[in-house]
Amino acid sequence: MIGHLHNLTGADRKTSFIMNSAVILLLTSSCFACSSAIYASNREGPKKLKYLLEPLVHADVVARRGRNATLPCILRTRPSHYKVKWTKLDPEHAGQENIIMISNAHAFKRYGRLGPRASLPKAHTMDASLLLRDLELEDGGVYRCELINGIEDENVVVTLRIEGVVFPYQSESGRYRFTFHEATEICAQQDGALASYSQLYRAWTEGLDWCNAGWLRDGTVHYPIVNPRPACGGELLPGIRSYGPKDKNQDRFDAFCFTSQTSGSVSYISGSFSFEQAGDACRRQGGELALVGHLYSAWRFQSYDQCDGGWLRDGSVRFPISSPREHCGGIPEAGVRSFGFPDKTMHLYGAYCYR
Ligand SMILES: *[C@@H]1O[C@H](CO)[C@@H](O)[C@H](O)[C@H]1NC(C)=O
């Protein structure tokens, strides 16, 4: 549909424009429908819970990587015998449930990837909340607390959102070079993970505008447009443009990576270094060249602002701007600017180090 727009007459354009807003609405509502189809315990509408406290609507738990989060699940009444089962739902695999913990009044057992970092704080006798320690990038998502008493099982769902930043990543050899698996790998190498659709959506609401399509964690390909322009999918409404699911082994795109707070810090060493000299300069200070994810994290969480291009470990040269000004990239929005991947022997840039 995006591609066809260029051939339309003026009148058709108008229709198409309206149609597209309908498509956007449909996209949103179909996504909502699919998530409620997967997660709601009862499709006829929310049923009144007897044992568990109804969760507040829109009460997501939000935390950064490395921190702890408590996912609330509170009993209103206690049946005589019951178990509590905590699971993480996996929308990428048709809502498949990954069990984290099963407990009864006397004992508990942990399961899976999250189990070792999970515990039950039991702040009071009716508390069945789950504490997750040392959060990781992939921990964001939908969790279910299920009360099992063999008669009327009940559950509530809680959404955990890892607070972070989405950054597009393009190969040194140009646009659209990564298969899905390479995109997954490249994000990990930059201290990130492939972003989910909701992370990209949030980044778009915060102003991310990127005219190249990239992989998301669910194997779909999208790009976010804030300022519509002919070269970027035509003059449609602002929104997330979708290519839908693509072949993970054959198709090649850029990547949208997601990262969050880091335990280290980023600093700039001014100088006219080659790539190699920049690495040496960082090592002399007990650090290493920063990864792209480190720089985005510092920009997002420490409002890092440095109007000088510096080498990063992947061989790119970038700089973070939190207070946009004329001579620092020229674009009105804050962001991490890129000089791409210059010749590594050029003695032109400083170094961004991570420690
Ligand atoms: C996270 O929880 C653990 C164990 O409950 C605690 O020792 C640690 O201090 C907590 N960390 C933070 C950042 O609150």
The ligand as an SDF file (V2000), in Angstrom:
LIG
                    3D

 14 14  0  0  0  0  0  0  0  0999 V2000
   17.1900   -6.4540   44.9880 C   0  0  0  0  0  0  0  0  0  0  0  0
   16.7610   -7.4810   45.8500 O   0  0  0  0  0  0  0  0  0  0  0  0
   17.8240   -8.1350   46.5170 C   0  0  0  0  0  0  0  0  0  0  0  0
   17.3000   -9.3510   47.2540 C   0  0  0  0  0  0  0  0  0  0  0  0
   15.9840   -9.2200   47.6240 O   0  0  0  0  0  0  0  0  0  0  0  0
   18.5190   -7.1310   47.4270 C   0  0  0  0  0  0  0  0  0  0  0  0
   19.5790   -7.7500   48.1210 O   0  0  0  0  0  0  0  0  0  0  0  0
   19.0580   -5.9970   46.5710 C   0  0  0  0  0  0  0  0  0  0  0  0
   19.6270   -4.9910   47.3860 O   0  0  0  0  0  0  0  0  0  0  0  0
   17.9420   -5.3790   45.7240 C   0  0  0  0  0  0  0  0  0  0  0  0
   18.5570   -4.4720   44.7840 N   0  0  0  0  0  0  0  0  0  0  0  0
   18.0760   -3.2490   44.5460 C   0  0  0  0  0  0  0  0  0  0  0  0
   18.7530   -2.4720   43.4900 C   0  0  0  0  0  0  0  0  0  0  0  0
   17.1130   -2.7940   45.1430 O   0  0  0  0  0  0  0  0  0  0  0  0
  1  2  1  0
  1 10  1  0
  2  3  1  0
  3  4  1  0
  3  6  1  0
  4  5  1  0
  6  7  1  0
  6  8  1  0
  8  9  1  0
  8 10  1  0
 10 11  1  0
 11 12  1  0
 12 13  1  0
 12 14  2  0
M  END
$$$$
